[in-house]
Amino acid sequence: MTTFANATVSTVAPRPARSRVANIALWTLQVLLAAVYAFSAFGKLSAEAQNVAGFQAMGIGNTGMYIIGTLELAGAIAIFILRLTVLPATCFVALMIGVVTLTLAIGGGVLAVIPATVLVVAAVVAWGRRDSTRRLVRDVTGR
C-alpha cells in the first residue's frame, strides 16, 4: 500500500498597496470629518446659546453637552492617528445614525441630508481604513 502525502505549497500573493489616489482621498475625508467634529465640539464646549437650548430641550443638559463636545473633539484628534482612525470613524457612524434618526423623528426631513452625508463620509473612512484596525488588533492580541 502506497501513501502519498499531499503537500501543497500555498503562496499568498501580497496585497497590492492602496493606490495613492485612494490614500489621498481617505486623508481628505479624514480632514473634513475632523473639521466638522472640531467645529461641532467648539460650539458645545464654549456653551453657545443654541447648543445649550438644544441640549436642554432634549433633556440632556449642560453636562451631557460638555461630554459630547469632549468626545467629538477627542474623535476629531484621533481620526488623524492612522492606527486608531477606524475607532473614531465607527463612533462617528453610530453618532450620526442617532442624529439622522432624531432629525427624521422630529420632522426634519430635508435637514437630515447634512447628517446623512457626514454619516456616509464617516462610513467610507471606517471602511477604507479597516486594514489599520486589523493590524492594531493583531499587534495587541499577538495573533
KEMI-896268 format. One line per 5 residues: their letters; for each residue x negated, y, z negated of C-alpha. Coordinates in nm, 3 decimals. Example, Ala and Ser with C-alpha at 12.3 -4.5 7.8 and 13.67 -1.06 7.14 Angstrom:
<pts>
as = -1.230:-0.450:-0.780  -1.367:-0.106:-0.714
</pts>
This chain:
<pts>
mttfa = 0.000:0.000:0.000  -0.147:0.330:0.103  -0.060:0.650:-0.074  -0.115:0.984:0.085  -0.134:1.295:-0.122
natvs = 0.036:1.580:0.041  -0.198:1.866:-0.017  -0.054:2.185:0.105  -0.258:2.492:0.123  -0.048:2.793:0.054
tvapr = -0.177:3.116:0.182  0.022:3.414:0.086  -0.024:3.699:0.320  -0.097:4.016:0.134  0.192:4.255:0.125
parsr = 0.142:4.540:0.362  0.069:4.859:0.177  0.357:5.100:0.157  0.341:5.331:0.450  0.201:5.674:0.394
vania = 0.526:5.833:0.511  0.734:5.629:0.266  0.499:5.717:-0.019  0.518:6.088:0.064  0.897:6.065:0.087
lwtlq = 0.917:5.897:-0.255  0.690:6.158:-0.413  0.904:6.432:-0.259  1.219:6.277:-0.405  1.045:6.241:-0.743
vllaa = 0.955:6.612:-0.742  1.316:6.701:-0.652  1.452:6.481:-0.932  1.208:6.629:-1.182  1.312:6.981:-1.079
vyafs = 1.684:6.901:-1.111  1.644:6.747:-1.455  1.396:7.006:-1.586  1.636:7.282:-1.479  1.927:7.100:-1.639
afgkl = 1.728:7.039:-1.959  1.630:7.405:-1.982  1.996:7.510:-1.992  2.069:7.267:-2.271  1.756:7.332:-2.476
saeaq = 1.799:7.710:-2.451  2.165:7.673:-2.557  2.312:7.863:-2.264  2.671:7.960:-2.338  2.814:7.748:-2.055
nvagf = 2.635:7.436:-2.180  2.737:7.498:-2.541  3.102:7.541:-2.439  3.092:7.231:-2.220  2.945:7.009:-2.489
qamgi = 3.188:7.146:-2.747  3.478:7.071:-2.511  3.353:6.714:-2.462  3.329:6.672:-2.839  2.957:6.603:-2.830
gntgm = 2.848:6.924:-2.999  2.514:7.102:-3.009  2.323:6.805:-3.146  2.427:6.591:-2.851  2.339:6.874:-2.614
yiigt = 1.987:6.902:-2.758  1.937:6.525:-2.749  2.048:6.501:-2.386  1.836:6.803:-2.293  1.530:6.648:-2.458
lelag = 1.587:6.315:-2.281  1.630:6.492:-1.947  1.304:6.682:-1.997  1.123:6.362:-2.101  1.258:6.189:-1.790
aiaif = 1.152:6.479:-1.568  0.798:6.442:-1.700  0.792:6.060:-1.697  0.906:6.045:-1.334  0.551:6.155:-1.241
ilrlt = 0.383:5.867:-1.427  0.377:5.612:-1.147  0.382:5.305:-1.372  0.688:5.442:-1.554  0.873:5.601:-1.262
vlpat = 1.138:5.331:-1.238  1.237:5.367:-1.604  1.345:5.733:-1.591  1.485:5.688:-1.240  1.702:5.399:-1.362
cfval = 1.812:5.602:-1.665  1.900:5.888:-1.429  2.110:5.646:-1.222  2.302:5.541:-1.534  2.344:5.903:-1.644
migvv = 2.469:6.012:-1.302  2.717:5.724:-1.285  2.865:5.868:-1.603  2.860:6.223:-1.467  3.027:6.124:-1.139
tltla = 3.289:5.922:-1.326  3.358:6.205:-1.569  3.375:6.461:-1.289  3.624:6.250:-1.096  3.826:6.180:-1.412
igggv = 3.878:6.547:-1.482  3.987:6.607:-1.125  3.661:6.746:-0.993  3.696:6.579:-0.652  3.456:6.774:-0.434
lavip = 3.249:6.872:-0.739  3.142:6.508:-0.767  2.939:6.539:-0.445  2.640:6.703:-0.616  2.600:6.449:-0.899
atvlv = 2.667:6.167:-0.650  2.382:6.298:-0.433  2.149:6.309:-0.734  2.264:5.954:-0.816  2.166:5.833:-0.468
vaavv = 1.828:6.007:-0.485  1.753:5.852:-0.825  1.856:5.509:-0.695  1.629:5.544:-0.391  1.334:5.637:-0.616
awgrr = 1.407:5.347:-0.853  1.426:5.105:-0.562  1.125:5.248:-0.382  0.902:5.226:-0.689  1.017:4.883:-0.806
dstrr = 0.674:4.729:-0.740  0.520:4.953:-1.006  0.765:4.808:-1.257  0.665:4.455:-1.162  0.300:4.545:-1.221
lvrdv = 0.384:4.708:-1.555  0.581:4.403:-1.672  0.302:4.171:-1.557  0.042:4.378:-1.745  0.250:4.394:-2.063
tgr = 0.356:4.029:-2.069  0.039:3.883:-1.919  0.238:3.694:-1.655
</pts>
